[in-house]
């Protein structure tokens, strides 16, 4: 069994030495299942190789977090004699003991070209050319070291417990902290919308913070671990705690749009092919989630190897830390498409059309949307109601202005507690707050649609499981091959007992 999954690693005690090593080491589904697990082929140019795991290399200790300096990839480890390890493009691993630095966790390349680390009670920096010259700086508010990123203001940012911390590169010891009451911070990302995004494990939400410390929150319906920044202000957050596991896409203050990603999706990165890639710890695979929510799976990692964190490397590569076996894996072929519409790449990620073509900026429209019934029970196939029983499932009928992927997000109605203008999950701390209605993402269904009239059958079963009897809302959008998305339409339904 691997180490505990949710707890920050204990800081090891350092001791000196650089070393070097290199060792590569059923049944046909029904309509509802097809909707729930639609997978698109990974877009690539005809001449490009498909993504594949093509190298696995030994590390001196359990990998923590990873970052690229533009040429090599750096990994923090739990080995006290090898605080960091450099992995070059060929897979050669060179560990380094950083003098005076213990237990680094987060790592990133800063805007000054140096590599920066988070540790308990501080940060550290070193030149990729001279790790032995590492310097440490005290930052008392970093009590639980996590990921560190370059922010939109040229400073470094990290999050620790209920604090989001800004660290000026020229004077790290003068760091300032902004408090988010009740937050249990995990990952952080610098969004393309000019904000910092933090995965708030404690309150099951994403925190979107401006550089002046003001913030808004978006409920995720489960406790998130990591977050990655994508194009056009979009971010993706992993929520692996309670099944069904998912990756949620967020933009601004809009509600989260979940994609079911089984297998404990944890670390996440936005890659050169215009999609998010997530490490699926429990089933030792990688998931690729397009900016439109389409999911595909990449196998090839050793069984039970425990992929936890990953980063985008140079030249169309991904690098994945394998926690259970103390190794790092290289994935190649993760490159932007050069022909066609780009499929799930989405806008801003190499998926807006072929080379030299005029980008498609016209969003599809959804009209004449109706449901065959709004009260139904679940079953294996659609069935009309009888005199005594409600019908099974419902059929969505709609008209598309162009070919597009129809996406239906299913959210269950539940109760929450008011916090300002938000409705959050009930907790002991908020038991006296006013009750409110909140919606929790359950699943997301996708189906390719054609220009004109389309039918989407929904039996109330998702990934082989029946929805529980409750009230739900369906959030319906359509996205074309260039990533343009229609306005959202909402319909409410009720599932009754079978």
C-alpha positions as CSV (number, residue, x, y, z in Angstrom):
1,X,0.0,0.0,0.0
2,X,1.3,3.5,-0.9
3,X,1.8,6.3,1.6
4,X,-1.2,8.3,3.0
5,X,-2.9,10.2,0.2
6,X,-4.3,13.3,1.8
7,X,-1.6,14.3,4.4
8,X,1.3,16.7,3.7
9,X,4.6,14.9,3.8
10,X,6.7,15.1,6.9
11,X,9.9,17.2,6.4
12,X,12.9,14.9,6.3
13,X,16.3,15.7,7.9
14,X,18.9,16.7,5.2
15,X,22.4,15.3,4.8
16,X,24.9,16.1,2.0
17,X,25.7,14.4,-1.5
18,X,25.0,14.7,-5.4
19,X,24.7,11.4,-7.3
20,X,23.5,10.3,-10.7
21,X,21.6,7.4,-12.0
22,X,19.6,6.3,-15.0
23,X,17.4,3.1,-15.3
24,X,14.6,2.9,-17.8
25,X,13.0,0.6,-16.6
26,X,-17.9,-7.5,-22.4
27,X,-20.8,-6.5,-23.2
28,X,-21.7,-3.8,-25.7
29,X,-22.8,-0.8,-23.7
30,X,-26.3,0.7,-23.9
31,X,-27.2,4.2,-24.9
32,X,-26.8,5.7,-21.5
33,X,-23.4,4.1,-20.9
34,X,-22.2,5.4,-24.3
35,X,-23.3,8.9,-23.4
36,X,-21.5,8.7,-20.0
37,X,-18.2,7.4,-21.3
38,X,-17.8,9.0,-24.8
39,X,-14.1,9.0,-25.6
40,X,-12.6,10.8,-28.6
41,X,-9.4,9.9,-30.4
42,X,-6.5,12.1,-29.3
43,X,-6.1,14.7,-32.1
44,X,-2.7,14.8,-33.8
45,X,-1.3,15.5,-37.2
46,X,-0.9,12.5,-39.5
47,X,2.9,12.7,-39.1
48,X,2.9,12.9,-35.3
49,X,3.2,9.9,-33.0
50,X,0.2,9.3,-30.7
51,X,0.8,9.9,-27.0
52,X,2.6,6.9,-25.3
53,X,4.6,6.1,-22.2
54,X,8.1,5.6,-23.6
55,X,10.4,5.6,-20.6
56,X,10.3,4.9,-16.9
57,X,13.3,5.9,-14.7
58,X,14.4,5.3,-11.1
59,X,14.3,8.2,-8.6
60,X,16.2,8.3,-5.3
61,X,13.0,8.7,-3.3
62,X,9.2,9.1,-3.5
63,X,8.4,11.9,-5.9
64,X,6.5,14.8,-4.6
65,X,6.0,17.6,-7.2
66,X,7.5,18.3,-10.6
67,X,8.3,21.3,-12.7
68,X,10.1,22.0,-16.0
69,X,12.9,24.6,-16.4
70,X,12.3,24.5,-20.2
71,X,15.0,21.9,-20.8
72,X,14.9,19.4,-18.0
73,X,12.3,18.4,-15.4
74,X,13.0,18.8,-11.6
75,X,11.4,16.7,-9.0
76,X,11.2,17.1,-5.2
77,X,11.6,13.8,-3.3
78,X,11.3,12.5,0.3
79,X,15.0,11.3,0.3
80,X,16.8,13.5,2.9
81,X,20.0,13.1,0.8
82,X,18.4,14.0,-2.5
83,X,16.0,16.9,-1.9
84,X,15.6,17.4,-5.7
85,X,16.4,15.4,-8.8
86,X,17.0,16.7,-12.3
87,X,15.8,14.5,-15.2
88,X,17.0,15.5,-18.6
89,X,15.3,14.8,-21.9
90,X,17.1,11.4,-22.3
91,X,15.9,10.2,-18.8
92,X,19.2,10.7,-17.0
93,X,18.4,11.3,-13.3
94,X,20.8,13.5,-11.2
95,X,19.9,13.9,-7.5
96,X,21.1,16.9,-5.4
97,X,21.2,17.5,-1.7
98,X,20.4,21.2,-1.2
99,X,22.5,22.6,1.7
100,X,20.5,24.0,4.6
101,X,17.1,23.0,3.0
102,X,14.8,20.3,4.4
103,X,11.7,18.6,3.0
104,X,10.9,20.7,-0.1
105,X,7.5,20.0,-1.6
106,X,6.3,22.6,-4.2
107,X,8.6,23.5,-7.1
108,X,8.4,25.9,-10.1
109,X,10.5,27.9,-12.4
110,X,10.2,31.6,-11.3
111,X,10.0,34.6,-13.5
112,X,13.6,35.3,-12.6
113,X,14.7,32.0,-14.3
114,X,15.5,30.3,-10.9
115,X,13.9,27.2,-9.5
116,X,11.8,28.0,-6.4
117,X,10.7,25.5,-3.6
118,X,8.2,25.6,-0.7
119,X,9.3,24.1,2.6
120,X,7.8,24.2,6.1
121,X,8.2,27.8,7.3
122,X,9.8,29.2,4.1
123,X,10.8,29.1,0.5
124,X,14.1,28.4,-1.2
125,X,15.6,29.1,-4.6
126,X,18.5,27.8,-6.7
127,X,19.9,28.2,-10.2
128,X,19.3,25.1,-12.5
129,X,23.1,25.4,-13.2
130,X,24.1,25.4,-9.6
131,X,21.8,23.6,-7.1
132,X,24.5,23.6,-4.5
133,X,24.1,27.4,-4.3
134,X,20.5,27.2,-3.0
135,X,19.3,29.9,-0.6
136,X,16.5,29.6,1.9
137,X,14.2,32.4,3.2
138,X,11.8,32.3,6.1
139,X,8.0,32.7,5.4
140,X,6.2,31.9,8.7
141,X,2.8,31.6,7.1
142,X,3.8,28.6,5.1
143,X,3.0,26.0,7.7
144,X,1.8,23.3,5.2
145,X,4.0,23.5,2.1
146,X,2.1,23.0,-1.2
147,X,2.5,23.9,-4.9
148,X,4.1,27.3,-5.9
149,X,3.4,29.2,-9.1
150,X,4.4,32.4,-10.8
151,X,1.5,34.9,-10.6
152,X,0.1,37.4,-13.1
153,X,1.9,40.2,-11.1
154,X,5.4,38.9,-11.5
155,X,5.5,37.5,-7.9
156,X,5.4,33.9,-6.7
157,X,2.3,32.6,-5.0
158,X,1.5,29.6,-2.9
159,X,-1.3,28.5,-0.5
160,X,-1.1,27.0,2.9
161,X,-4.0,26.1,5.2
162,X,-6.2,29.2,5.2
163,X,-3.6,31.6,3.6
164,X,-2.8,32.5,0.1
165,X,0.8,33.8,0.2
166,X,2.4,36.4,-2.2
167,X,6.2,36.1,-2.4
168,X,8.2,38.9,-4.2
169,X,11.2,37.3,-5.9
170,X,13.5,40.2,-5.0
171,X,12.6,40.1,-1.3
172,X,11.1,36.7,-0.3
173,X,11.2,37.3,3.4
174,X,8.7,40.2,2.9
175,X,5.9,37.9,1.8
176,X,2.4,38.9,2.5
177,X,-0.6,36.6,3.2
178,X,-4.3,36.8,2.5
179,X,-6.8,34.8,4.6
180,X,-9.7,32.8,3.2
181,X,-11.7,31.8,6.4
182,X,-12.1,28.0,6.7
183,X,-9.9,27.2,3.7
184,X,-7.9,24.0,3.6
185,X,-5.6,24.8,0.7
186,X,-4.2,22.2,-1.6
187,X,-3.1,23.1,-5.2
188,X,-2.8,26.5,-6.7
189,X,-2.7,27.8,-10.4
190,X,-2.2,31.1,-12.1
191,X,-5.1,31.5,-14.4
192,X,-5.1,33.1,-17.8
193,X,-7.9,35.4,-16.5
194,X,-5.3,37.2,-14.3
195,X,-6.4,35.5,-11.1
196,X,-5.0,32.9,-8.7
197,X,-7.1,29.7,-8.3
198,X,-6.8,27.6,-5.2
199,X,-8.2,24.1,-4.6
200,X,-10.0,24.5,-1.2
201,X,-10.1,20.9,0.2
202,X,-11.6,22.0,3.5
203,X,-14.7,23.7,2.0
204,X,-15.1,21.7,-1.2
205,X,-14.7,24.7,-3.5
206,X,-12.4,26.6,-5.8
207,X,-11.2,30.0,-4.7
208,X,-10.6,32.6,-7.4
209,X,-8.4,35.4,-5.9
210,X,-7.3,38.7,-7.4
211,X,-3.7,39.9,-6.7
212,X,-5.2,42.4,-4.1
213,X,-6.5,39.5,-2.0
214,X,-10.2,39.8,-2.9
215,X,-11.8,36.5,-3.8
216,X,-14.9,34.6,-4.9
217,X,-15.6,30.9,-4.6
218,X,-17.2,28.2,-6.7
219,X,-18.7,25.1,-5.1
220,X,-17.3,21.8,-6.5
221,X,-19.5,19.3,-4.6
222,X,-16.4,17.4,-3.3
223,X,-13.0,18.1,-1.9
224,X,-10.5,19.2,-4.6
225,X,-6.8,18.4,-4.6
226,X,-5.2,20.1,-7.5
227,X,-6.0,22.8,-10.1
228,X,-4.5,23.7,-13.5
229,X,-4.9,26.8,-15.7
230,X,-6.1,26.4,-19.3
231,X,-7.0,28.8,-22.1
232,X,-9.5,31.7,-22.2
233,X,-9.7,31.9,-18.4
234,X,-10.7,28.3,-17.9
235,X,-9.2,26.1,-15.2
236,X,-9.7,22.4,-14.3
237,X,-9.9,21.0,-10.7
238,X,-9.5,17.4,-9.6
239,X,-12.0,16.0,-7.0
240,X,-10.9,12.5,-6.2
241,X,-12.2,12.1,-2.7
242,X,-15.7,10.6,-3.0
243,X,-17.0,8.6,-6.0
244,X,-18.0,9.5,-8.6
245,X,-14.5,11.0,-9.1
246,X,-14.4,13.9,-11.6
247,X,-12.5,16.8,-13.1
248,X,-14.4,20.0,-13.0
249,X,-14.0,22.8,-15.6
250,X,-14.5,26.4,-14.3
251,X,-14.5,29.8,-15.9
252,X,-14.8,33.0,-13.9
253,X,-17.7,32.8,-11.5
254,X,-19.7,30.3,-13.6
255,X,-20.8,27.0,-12.0
256,X,-18.4,24.0,-12.3
257,X,-19.0,21.6,-15.2
258,X,-17.9,18.1,-14.1
259,X,-16.5,15.3,-16.2
260,X,-16.5,11.8,-14.7
261,X,-12.9,10.6,-14.4
262,X,-12.7,7.3,-12.5
263,X,-9.5,6.0,-10.9
264,X,-8.7,8.8,-8.4
265,X,-7.6,11.7,-10.6
266,X,-5.1,13.8,-8.5
267,X,-2.4,15.9,-10.2
268,X,-3.4,17.8,-13.3
269,X,-1.6,19.9,-16.0
270,X,-2.5,21.7,-19.2
271,X,-0.4,20.3,-22.0
272,X,0.7,21.3,-25.5
273,X,-2.1,19.4,-27.2
274,X,-4.7,21.8,-25.8
275,X,-6.1,19.5,-23.1
276,X,-5.8,18.8,-19.4
277,X,-4.0,15.6,-18.3
278,X,-4.5,14.1,-14.9
279,X,-2.7,11.3,-13.0
280,X,-5.2,8.6,-11.9
281,X,-3.6,7.2,-8.8
282,X,-5.9,4.2,-8.2
283,X,-5.8,2.6,-11.6
284,X,-2.3,3.7,-12.7
285,X,-3.4,5.4,-15.9
286,X,-3.6,9.0,-17.2
287,X,-6.8,10.8,-18.2
288,X,-7.0,13.4,-20.9
289,X,-9.9,15.9,-20.5
290,X,-10.5,18.3,-23.4
291,X,-11.5,21.9,-22.8
292,X,-15.0,20.7,-23.8
293,X,-15.0,17.9,-21.2
294,X,-14.4,15.0,-23.5
295,X,-12.4,12.2,-21.7
296,X,-9.9,9.7,-23.1
297,X,-7.6,7.3,-21.2
298,X,-3.9,6.5,-21.7
299,X,-2.5,3.2,-20.3
300,X,1.1,2.0,-20.3
301,X,2.2,2.8,-16.7
302,X,3.2,-0.2,-14.5
303,X,0.3,-1.7,-12.5
304,X,-0.1,-0.2,-9.0
305,X,2.7,2.3,-9.6
306,X,0.6,5.1,-8.1
307,X,0.9,8.1,-10.5
308,X,0.2,11.2,-8.3
309,X,1.7,14.4,-9.8
310,X,2.7,15.3,-13.3
311,X,4.0,18.3,-15.3
312,X,4.2,19.4,-18.9
313,X,7.8,19.1,-20.2
314,X,9.5,20.4,-23.4
315,X,8.9,19.0,-26.9
316,X,5.5,17.5,-26.4
317,X,6.3,15.5,-23.3
318,X,4.6,14.8,-20.0
319,X,6.5,13.7,-16.9
320,X,4.6,11.7,-14.2
321,X,5.8,10.9,-10.7
322,X,5.0,7.2,-9.7
323,X,4.7,7.4,-6.0
324,X,4.4,3.7,-5.1
325,X,7.6,2.6,-7.0
326,X,9.8,5.7,-6.7
327,X,10.1,6.3,-10.4
328,X,9.3,8.9,-13.0
329,X,7.6,8.2,-16.4
330,X,8.0,10.1,-19.7
331,X,5.1,10.4,-22.1
332,X,5.8,11.6,-25.6
333,X,3.6,12.7,-28.5
334,X,1.5,15.2,-26.5
335,X,1.7,17.8,-29.3
336,X,-0.8,20.3,-30.8
337,X,-2.7,19.1,-33.9
338,X,-1.6,20.8,-37.1
339,X,-4.6,19.8,-39.3
340,X,-8.4,19.6,-38.9
341,X,-10.6,21.2,-36.3
342,X,-8.7,20.1,-33.2
343,X,-11.4,18.0,-31.6
344,X,-11.3,18.4,-27.9
345,X,-8.3,20.8,-28.0
346,X,-10.6,23.8,-27.6
347,X,-9.8,27.4,-28.4
348,X,-6.4,28.7,-27.4
349,X,-5.0,25.1,-27.3
350,X,-4.2,24.3,-31.0
351,X,-7.7,23.2,-31.8
352,X,-9.2,26.2,-33.7
353,X,-8.7,24.9,-37.3
354,X,-6.0,23.8,-39.7
355,X,-2.8,25.7,-40.4
356,X,-3.5,28.9,-42.3
357,X,-7.3,28.6,-42.0
358,X,-9.6,31.4,-40.6
359,X,-10.4,30.6,-37.0
360,X,-14.1,29.7,-36.4
361,X,-15.4,32.0,-33.8
362,X,-19.2,31.4,-34.2
363,X,-20.8,29.5,-31.4
364,X,-23.5,26.9,-32.1
365,X,-27.0,27.6,-31.1
366,X,-29.4,25.2,-29.4
367,X,-33.1,25.7,-30.1
368,X,-36.4,23.8,-29.8
369,X,-35.2,22.0,-26.7
370,X,-37.8,19.8,-25.0
371,X,-38.0,16.7,-22.8
372,X,-40.3,13.8,-23.4
373,X,-41.0,13.6,-19.6
374,X,-39.7,15.5,-16.6
375,X,-40.6,12.8,-14.0
376,X,-39.3,9.3,-14.5
377,X,-37.7,6.3,-13.0
378,X,-34.4,4.6,-14.0
379,X,-33.9,1.5,-16.0
380,X,-31.9,-0.2,-18.7
381,X,-33.9,1.3,-21.6
382,X,-36.5,4.0,-22.2
383,X,-40.0,2.9,-21.5
384,X,-43.4,4.7,-21.7
385,X,-45.3,5.2,-18.4
386,X,-48.0,2.7,-17.4
387,X,-51.2,3.2,-15.4
388,X,-49.4,2.5,-12.2
389,X,-45.7,3.3,-12.8
390,X,-43.7,6.3,-14.1
391,X,-41.9,5.8,-17.4
392,X,-38.2,5.0,-17.6
393,X,-35.9,7.8,-18.5
394,X,-36.5,10.8,-20.8
395,X,-35.5,11.9,-24.3
396,X,-34.0,15.3,-25.0
397,X,-35.0,16.7,-28.3
398,X,-33.1,19.8,-29.7
399,X,-32.0,21.5,-32.9
400,X,-28.4,22.4,-33.5
401,X,-27.3,25.2,-35.9
402,X,-24.1,23.2,-36.8
403,X,-22.5,19.9,-36.0
404,X,-21.4,20.0,-32.3
405,X,-21.0,17.9,-29.2
406,X,-24.0,18.1,-26.9
407,X,-23.1,18.0,-23.3
408,X,-25.6,17.4,-20.4
409,X,-24.4,18.1,-16.9
410,X,-26.5,16.3,-14.3
411,X,-26.7,18.0,-10.9
412,X,-28.6,16.8,-7.8
413,X,-30.6,19.3,-5.7
414,X,-29.7,19.3,-2.1
415,X,-29.6,21.6,0.9
416,X,-26.8,23.9,2.0
417,X,-26.0,26.8,4.3
418,X,-25.8,30.4,3.3
419,X,-22.4,32.1,3.4
420,X,-22.6,35.6,2.0
421,X,-24.0,35.3,-1.5
422,X,-23.0,31.6,-1.8
423,X,-24.7,28.4,-0.8
424,X,-22.1,26.0,0.7
425,X,-22.1,22.5,2.0
426,X,-23.4,22.2,5.6
427,X,-20.8,22.0,8.3
428,X,-20.6,22.2,12.1
429,X,-19.2,25.7,11.8
430,X,-22.2,26.9,9.7
431,X,-25.0,25.0,11.5
432,X,-26.6,28.3,12.6
433,X,-26.6,29.8,9.1
434,X,-29.7,30.1,7.0
435,X,-30.5,27.1,4.8
436,X,-30.5,27.3,1.0
437,X,-30.7,25.2,-2.1
438,X,-27.5,24.0,-3.7
439,X,-26.8,21.7,-6.6
440,X,-24.0,19.1,-6.6
441,X,-22.6,17.7,-9.8
442,X,-23.3,14.0,-10.3
443,X,-22.2,13.3,-13.9
444,X,-21.8,14.7,-17.4
445,X,-23.1,13.1,-20.6
446,X,-21.9,13.8,-24.1
447,X,-23.1,12.9,-27.6
448,X,-22.0,14.0,-31.0
449,X,-24.7,16.0,-32.7
450,X,-25.5,16.9,-36.3
451,X,-26.8,20.2,-37.7
452,X,-30.6,20.0,-37.4
453,X,-32.8,17.9,-35.1
454,X,-31.1,15.6,-32.5
455,X,-32.3,13.1,-29.9
456,X,-30.4,12.3,-26.7
457,X,-31.7,9.4,-24.7
458,X,-31.2,9.4,-21.0
459,X,-32.3,6.4,-18.9
460,X,-31.2,7.8,-15.6
461,X,-28.2,5.4,-15.4
462,X,-24.7,6.8,-15.5
463,X,-21.6,4.6,-15.8
464,X,-23.7,1.6,-14.8
465,X,-25.2,3.2,-11.7
466,X,-28.8,4.4,-11.4
467,X,-29.5,7.9,-10.1
468,X,-31.0,8.0,-6.6
469,X,-34.6,9.3,-6.3
470,X,-34.2,13.0,-6.0
471,X,-34.7,16.3,-7.9
472,X,-32.1,17.2,-10.5
473,X,-31.3,19.9,-13.0
474,X,-29.8,19.3,-16.4
475,X,-27.4,22.0,-17.8
476,X,-27.3,21.6,-21.6
477,X,-24.7,23.2,-23.9
478,X,-23.2,22.4,-27.3
479,X,-19.6,22.9,-28.4
480,X,-18.3,22.8,-32.0
481,X,-14.9,21.4,-33.2
482,X,-13.3,24.8,-32.7
483,X,-14.3,24.9,-29.0
484,X,-17.0,27.6,-29.4
485,X,-19.7,26.9,-26.8
486,X,-23.5,27.7,-27.0
487,X,-25.3,29.5,-24.2
488,X,-26.5,27.2,-21.5
489,X,-30.1,25.9,-21.1
490,X,-31.3,24.5,-17.9
491,X,-34.1,21.9,-17.4
492,X,-35.3,20.4,-14.1
493,X,-36.3,16.8,-13.7
494,X,-37.3,14.4,-10.9
495,X,-36.2,10.8,-10.5
496,X,-38.7,8.6,-8.6
497,X,-38.3,5.3,-7.0
498,X,-38.2,2.2,-9.2
